[in-house]
Amino acid sequence: MVTVASPESWVYALRLPHDPRAARVARMTVRAALAGHGMGEVVDVVELLTSEMVANVYLHTDGPASLRLTAPGDGRLRVGVWDSHPHIPAPFAVPPGDRLPSGPVDGEGGRGLYLVQQYADWWGGWPLGGGLLGRGAGKLLWFEVGGRRGAATPVVA
């Protein structure tokens, strides 16, 4: 049986090594994929948020990551980043309606993930269980653009 997807829906997945250049590779991938699918209006936001998330993987974990871009075909774009660490950072640990303050203006960090709640329509994070020897399998953090805030909570694939 042959399955044919709608030309408006697509998925890209990319494995990223634990490497300081991974955020750059992720930015380039996002830019190319979105340009190729005529989604130029969201390139800058998606590139910024993806870069922040992938950079945090490098800074706060010691393993690989995966990037997944999903366009369900209704004008939305969902970006998911998996890594091997189970901790869900703010703002991903709270519902999208719950706003968190940004990091200190003069601090060296703490503002990157705050950008997600400013520019994404939806976001979330889940710990993933079932790892070897009873350990978790890390987490999935995601955000979505191109939807309306206040719409039904999206299903994350």
C-alpha positions in Angstrom: 0.0 0.0 0.0 1.4 3.4 -0.9 0.8 6.3 1.4 0.8 9.8 -0.1 1.1 12.8 2.2 -0.4 16.2 1.5 2.1 18.4 -0.2 1.5 21.0 2.6 2.6 18.5 5.3 6.2 17.4 5.7 8.7 16.3 8.3 12.5 16.7 8.6 14.6 15.0 11.2 18.3 15.6 12.0 20.6 13.9 14.5 23.0 16.4 16.1 26.3 15.3 17.8 27.4 16.9 21.1 29.4 19.6 19.3 29.5 23.4 19.6 28.7 23.7 15.9 25.4 21.9 16.3 23.4 25.1 16.8 24.8 26.5 13.5 23.9 23.3 11.7 20.4 23.4 13.1 20.0 27.1 12.0 21.1 26.3 8.5 18.8 23.3 8.3 15.8 25.3 9.5 16.5 28.1 7.0 16.9 25.7 4.1 13.8 23.6 4.9 11.5 26.6 5.5 12.7 28.5 2.4 12.2 25.4 0.4 8.6 25.1 1.6 7.7 28.8 1.2 7.6 29.5 4.9 9.9 32.5 4.8 7.6 34.6 7.1 8.6 32.4 10.2 12.3 31.7 9.3 13.8 34.3 11.6 11.7 33.3 14.7 12.1 29.6 14.1 15.8 29.9 13.5 16.3 31.9 16.7 14.3 29.6 18.9 15.8 26.4 17.4 19.3 27.8 17.9 18.6 28.6 21.5 17.3 25.2 22.2 20.1 23.3 20.5 22.7 25.5 22.1 21.2 24.6 25.5 21.6 20.9 24.7 25.3 21.4 24.1 25.7 23.6 27.3 23.6 21.4 29.7 24.0 17.8 28.5 26.9 15.6 27.4 25.1 13.6 24.7 23.6 13.9 21.2 20.4 15.6 20.3 17.8 15.3 17.6 15.9 18.1 15.8 12.5 17.5 14.1 10.6 20.0 12.0 7.0 19.1 11.4 4.5 21.0 9.2 1.1 19.4 9.7 -0.3 21.2 6.6 -2.5 23.8 8.3 0.0 26.7 8.4 1.6 25.6 11.6 5.2 24.5 12.1 6.3 22.4 15.1 9.9 22.1 16.2 11.0 19.4 18.6 14.4 19.0 20.2 15.3 15.7 22.0 18.2 15.3 24.3 19.3 12.7 26.8 18.9 14.8 30.0 15.6 14.4 31.8 15.3 17.9 33.3 12.5 20.1 31.8 13.5 23.7 32.0 11.2 26.7 32.3 9.2 27.8 30.4 8.6 24.2 29.0 7.6 22.9 32.4 4.6 25.1 32.7 1.5 25.5 30.5 1.8 28.1 27.7 -0.6 30.5 29.4 1.7 30.7 32.5 4.3 33.4 31.9 7.6 33.3 33.6 9.8 36.4 34.1 13.0 36.7 32.0 16.4 36.2 33.4 18.3 39.2 34.9 19.1 41.9 32.3 22.8 41.9 33.3 23.0 38.1 33.7 25.0 35.9 31.4 22.2 33.5 30.8 18.6 32.8 31.5 17.0 34.7 28.6 17.2 32.2 25.7 14.3 29.9 26.6 12.3 33.0 27.8 12.2 33.9 24.1 10.1 30.9 23.4 7.2 32.2 25.4 7.5 35.6 23.7 7.6 34.3 20.1 6.1 30.8 19.9 2.4 30.2 19.8 2.6 27.0 21.9 5.4 25.1 23.7 5.9 22.2 26.0 8.2 19.5 27.2 7.9 15.9 28.3 10.3 13.6 30.1 10.8 10.4 28.1 10.9 7.1 30.1 12.0 3.6 29.3 15.7 4.1 29.1 18.3 1.4 29.9 18.6 0.2 33.5 15.5 2.1 34.6 16.9 5.5 33.6 14.8 7.9 31.6 15.4 8.4 27.9 15.8 12.1 28.2 13.2 14.7 27.2 11.5 16.3 24.3 11.1 20.1 24.2 8.9 21.6 21.5 7.5 24.8 20.3 5.0 25.7 17.5 4.5 28.8 15.4 1.9 29.7 12.8 -1.1 29.0 15.0 -3.2 31.1 17.2 -2.6 31.4 20.9 -5.7 30.3 22.7 -6.6 27.7 20.1 -6.9 24.0 21.1 -3.7 22.5 22.4 -1.9 20.8 19.6 -1.0 17.2 19.4 2.8 16.7 19.4 4.2 14.0 17.3 
